[in-house]
Amino acid sequence: MKHDDELHALIGAYALDALTGDEHDRFTRHLRDCEACRAELPGFLDTAGRLATAVAHTPPEHLREAVLHRIDSVRRLPPRVPEPATSTGMFALARGKAWRFGIAAGIATVAFLGGVTVWEGRQAEQAHEQALRLDSRNRDLSAVITAPDARTVRGAFDTGAIATLVTSRERGRAVVITDRLAPAPQGRTYQLWFSDGGTMRPAGHLDQSGAVLLTGDIGAATAVGVTLEPAGGSPRPTGSPLLLLSLPA
């Protein structure tokens, strides 16, 4: 009972993709057999996605210092009053130049502050969009992992990295969860494939250890493979699979 309680307690870390090594493997096996954890996981994933919206993005410190310095260095303009009709010569010219310089400086400051505001707005917008993508990704992953017909197979790369394949024929989707997968060499990428009786079709990429939802429907696929391809991927495998996992019937 105590052993089960310890595994139940790992669900939050699993939703945040914070488990590694043996703990990740143990909880993955536990999730397959524990109905309570499968029922709770969508809520944890949803919460993890929503927490991302609370992250604050502030401009770099040098921008703040530059704005404050600029504000102190710009002279406030005096009230605009009509120039006397008799103002002529160098004094009138000097007053005109000073007035125009003040206007230009004020416009420059407003433009600079406006640029910072736009920058902050874009950062906030990008953070919001990223949170929405994360929330959608977590929902899609959870839908496959917690599907009533979800099936799991496991395999290992020659390097010792572990891959767990979770499939749902009912939903037509598959998820690959990798652990201890080393980064791909420079200029290369790990590419996922559905194998339709030996014919491979692209199914996405693996960037690092964690969970990835394969692109496309399972269809008639009998296996999922991983190859090492040039950066950006290939329409067809350029080498033998590093790993090939058969899909459960």
C-alpha positions in Angstrom: 0.0 0.0 0.0 2.8 2.3 0.9 4.5 1.5 -2.4 1.3 2.5 -4.3 1.0 5.7 -2.3 4.6 6.7 -3.3 3.8 6.1 -7.0 0.5 8.1 -6.8 2.5 11.0 -5.4 4.5 11.2 -8.5 1.6 12.2 -10.8 2.3 15.9 -10.4 5.9 15.6 -11.4 4.9 13.4 -14.3 2.5 16.0 -15.6 5.3 18.6 -15.5 7.7 16.2 -17.4 10.0 16.3 -14.4 10.5 12.6 -13.8 13.6 10.9 -15.1 15.3 7.6 -15.1 13.8 4.8 -12.9 11.1 7.0 -11.4 9.8 7.8 -14.9 9.8 4.1 -15.9 8.1 3.0 -12.7 5.3 5.6 -13.0 4.7 4.9 -16.7 4.1 1.2 -15.7 2.0 2.3 -12.8 -0.1 4.6 -15.0 -0.9 1.7 -17.3 -2.6 -0.3 -14.5 -3.9 2.5 -12.2 -7.3 3.7 -13.2 -7.3 6.5 -10.5 -4.1 8.0 -11.9 -5.3 7.8 -15.5 -8.5 9.7 -14.4 -6.5 12.4 -12.5 -3.8 13.0 -15.1 -5.8 15.2 -17.5 -6.5 17.6 -14.6 -2.8 17.8 -13.7 -1.8 18.4 -17.3 -4.5 21.1 -17.7 -3.2 22.8 -14.6 0.4 22.6 -15.8 -0.7 24.3 -19.0 -2.6 27.1 -17.2 0.3 27.8 -14.9 2.3 28.8 -17.9 0.0 31.9 -18.4 1.2 33.2 -15.0 4.8 33.5 -16.0 5.8 37.2 -16.2 8.0 38.5 -19.0 9.9 41.6 -18.2 12.1 43.6 -20.5 15.9 43.3 -20.1 17.3 45.5 -17.4 19.3 47.7 -19.8 16.0 48.8 -21.4 14.6 50.0 -18.1 17.9 51.9 -17.3 17.9 53.5 -20.8 14.4 54.7 -20.5 14.9 56.2 -17.0 18.1 57.9 -18.2 16.4 59.3 -21.3 13.5 60.7 -19.2 15.9 62.6 -16.9 17.9 64.1 -19.9 14.9 65.5 -21.8 14.0 69.1 -20.9 10.3 69.7 -20.5 8.9 72.2 -23.0 7.6 75.6 -21.9 4.0 76.6 -22.7 3.6 77.6 -26.4 3.0 81.4 -26.7 2.8 83.5 -29.8 6.1 85.0 -30.9 6.1 88.8 -30.8 5.7 90.2 -34.3 8.9 92.2 -33.8 11.1 89.2 -33.0 13.8 89.1 -35.7 17.4 88.2 -36.1 19.6 85.7 -34.2 17.4 85.7 -31.0 14.3 84.7 -32.9 16.3 82.0 -34.8 17.7 80.6 -31.6 14.3 80.4 -30.0 12.9 78.6 -33.0 15.7 76.1 -33.1 15.4 75.4 -29.3 11.6 74.9 -29.6 12.1 72.5 -32.6 14.8 70.6 -30.7 12.5 70.2 -27.7 9.7 68.9 -29.8 12.1 66.5 -31.5 13.5 65.2 -28.2 10.0 64.8 -26.8 8.9 62.8 -29.9 12.1 60.6 -29.6 11.3 59.9 -26.0 7.7 59.0 -26.7 8.8 56.8 -29.6 11.3 55.0 -27.4 8.8 54.4 -24.6 6.2 53.3 -27.2 8.8 50.8 -28.5 9.3 49.4 -25.1 5.5 49.1 -24.6 5.1 47.3 -28.0 8.0 45.0 -27.0 6.3 44.1 -23.7 3.0 43.6 -25.5 4.6 41.2 -28.0 6.3 39.3 -25.2 3.0 38.9 -23.4 1.3 37.8 -26.5 4.0 35.3 -27.3 3.8 33.9 -23.8 0.0 33.6 -24.1 0.3 31.8 -27.4 2.9 29.4 -26.0 0.7 28.6 -23.1 -2.2 27.9 -25.4 -0.1 25.5 -27.5 1.2 23.8 -24.3 -2.4 23.4 -23.0 -3.5 21.9 -26.4 -0.5 19.6 -26.5 -1.2 18.4 -22.9 -4.8 17.7 -23.7 -3.9 15.7 -26.8 -1.3 13.7 -25.0 -3.7 13.0 -22.1 -6.4 11.9 -24.5 -4.2 9.1 -25.9 -2.6 8.0 -22.6 -5.9 7.8 -20.8 -7.9 6.3 -23.7 -9.9 3.2 -22.6 -8.1 1.1 -25.3 -4.6 2.5 -24.7 -1.9 0.0 -25.2 1.8 0.3 -24.3 5.0 -1.3 -25.6 8.6 -0.4 -24.6 12.0 -0.6 -26.3 15.5 0.6 -25.9 18.0 2.3 -28.2 21.5 0.9 -28.5 22.6 3.9 -26.5 20.5 2.8 -23.5 17.8 5.4 -24.0 14.3 4.0 -23.3 11.2 4.6 -25.5 7.6 3.9 -24.5 4.9 3.8 -27.2 1.3 4.4 -26.1 -1.3 3.9 -28.8 -5.1 4.2 -29.0 -6.7 2.6 -32.1 -10.0 4.1 -31.1 -8.5 7.6 -31.3 -6.1 6.8 -34.1 -3.2 8.4 -32.3 0.1 7.4 -30.8 2.5 8.9 -28.2 6.2 8.2 -27.8 7.8 8.9 -24.4 11.6 8.8 -24.4 14.0 8.9 -21.5 17.8 9.5 -21.5 17.8 10.2 -25.2 21.0 12.1 -26.1 20.6 15.2 -28.3 20.9 14.5 -32.0 24.3 15.4 -33.6 24.6 18.9 -35.0 22.8 19.2 -38.3 20.7 16.1 -37.6 17.3 15.3 -36.1 15.5 12.3 -34.8 12.5 11.6 -37.0 9.5 9.4 -36.2 7.8 7.2 -38.7 4.7 5.1 -39.1 5.5 1.8 -40.8 2.6 0.6 -43.0 3.7 -3.0 -43.6 7.3 -1.8 -44.3 6.4 1.5 -46.1 7.5 4.4 -43.8 5.6 7.7 -43.6 6.7 10.7 -41.6 5.2 11.1 -38.1 7.0 14.0 -36.5 10.3 14.6 -34.7 12.0 13.9 -31.4 13.8 16.9 -30.0 14.7 15.6 -26.5 13.5 13.2 -23.8 9.8 13.6 -23.0 6.4 12.9 -24.5 5.7 13.5 -28.2 2.4 13.1 -30.0 3.0 11.5 -33.4 1.6 13.5 -36.3 -1.0 11.8 -38.5 -3.4 8.9 -37.9 -2.2 5.4 -37.0 -4.2 4.0 -39.9 -2.9 0.7 -41.1 0.5 1.1 -39.3 2.0 -1.9 -37.8 5.0 -0.3 -36.2 6.6 3.0 -35.2 10.3 3.7 -36.1 12.9 6.3 -35.2 15.7 7.3 -37.6 18.4 9.9 -37.7 17.9 12.4 -40.5 19.3 15.7 -41.8 18.0 18.7 -39.9 14.4 19.5 -41.0 13.6 15.8 -41.7 13.3 13.7 -44.8 10.3 12.5 -46.9 11.7 9.0 -46.7 14.2 7.4 -44.3 17.8 7.8 -45.3 19.1 5.0 -43.0 18.0 2.0 -41.0 15.8 2.7 -37.9 17.5 3.3 -34.6 14.5 1.7 -33.0 11.4 0.0 -34.3 8.4 -0.7 -32.0 5.6 -2.9 -33.1 2.1 -1.6 -32.5 -0.1 -3.7 -30.3 -2.9 -5.5 -32.2 
